[in-house]
Amino acid sequence: MPPFERDVPNPVTMTTEPPGFGTVTHFKGDDVTIFLRGTVENVAALELGAILDAAIDCRPASMVLDVAELEFLGATGLLAVSDAEKRLAASGITLTLRWNRLVP
């Protein structure tokens, strides 16, 4: 059976912050990659936390946060990532941050 693969765009609609924050969650088999772009602070950080929690609830074998297009990660965004890392670590899963898609 071919691996399950899909992209889930996660539009941010609750935030009143400058436009530009967005994510796409890519599922491939048991692995998940979340692509972040724009600025993550305040309300956008809460939305990021919800997106990370939803992905973790799918019980991935691995999780990658691709921050290549991220312009800024504020303290509240960093807290959302830290909380996700703690949840994953409790399940024996490593959270990987990727900032350059072109890895030699």
VEXPA-877321 format. One record per residue (C-alpha): x, y, z; residue in three letters. Coordinates in steps of 0.02 Angstrom, whole numbers, plus 50000, padded with zeros to 5 digits. Example, Ala and Ser with C-alpha at 12.3 -4.5 7.8 and 13.67 -1.06 7.14 Angstrom:
BEGIN
506154977550390ALA506844994750357SER
end
This chain:
BEGIN
500005000050000MET500755017049954PRO501135028850099PRO499765040650149PHE500195058350099GLU499215074650110ARG499445093150140ASP498305102550256VAL498335121450241PRO498005129650408ASN497265146850377PRO497395158750523VAL495775168250540THR495665173450722MET497175184750725THR497135203650705THR499015204050684GLU499835208950520PRO499415196550382PRO500725183950334GLY500725170450467PHE500255153750398GLY500605135350407THR500435119950299VAL500425103050384THR501095089050275HIS500725071050324PHE501715057150241LYS501445040050316GLY501755041850503ASP502815057450482ASP502215075350492VAL503055091350434THR502335108250478ILE502915122650368PHE502855139550456LEU502915156450371ARG502785174450426GLY502745180950604THR502215170750756VAL501765180750910GLU500255184151020ASN498645176650947VAL499575168250804ALA500605158950935ALA499015152151012LEU498455146050842GLU500165138150814LEU499975129050980GLY498285122250924ALA499015116550757ILE500475107950844LEU499295099550968ASP498175093250828ALA499675085850737ALA500315077650897ILE498585070250929ASP498805060850763CYS500245051450849ARG501605054250719PRO503205043950718ALA504175060050687SER503825078650679MET504795092050585VAL504495110750597LEU505115119050439ASP505515137150484VAL506375141950320ALA505035155050283GLU504775160650463LEU505185179050486GLU504975180450675PHE504565169050821LEU504075178650977GLY504135172451156ALA502355165551150THR502755156350988GLY504315149051067LEU503265143351214LEU502055134351095ALA503525125351013VAL504275121051183SER502625113851245ASP502485103251087ALA504265096951110GLU503865091651289LYS502305082151233ARG503275073451095LEU504735069251209ALA503535061151333ALA503065049251191SER504875046251139GLY504735056950982ILE506025069850932THR505495086750866LEU506645092550727THR506805110750672LEU507295112950490ARG507775130050425TRP508575125650260ASN507715113750140ARG509325111150042LEU510295099450154VAL511885091850078PRO
end
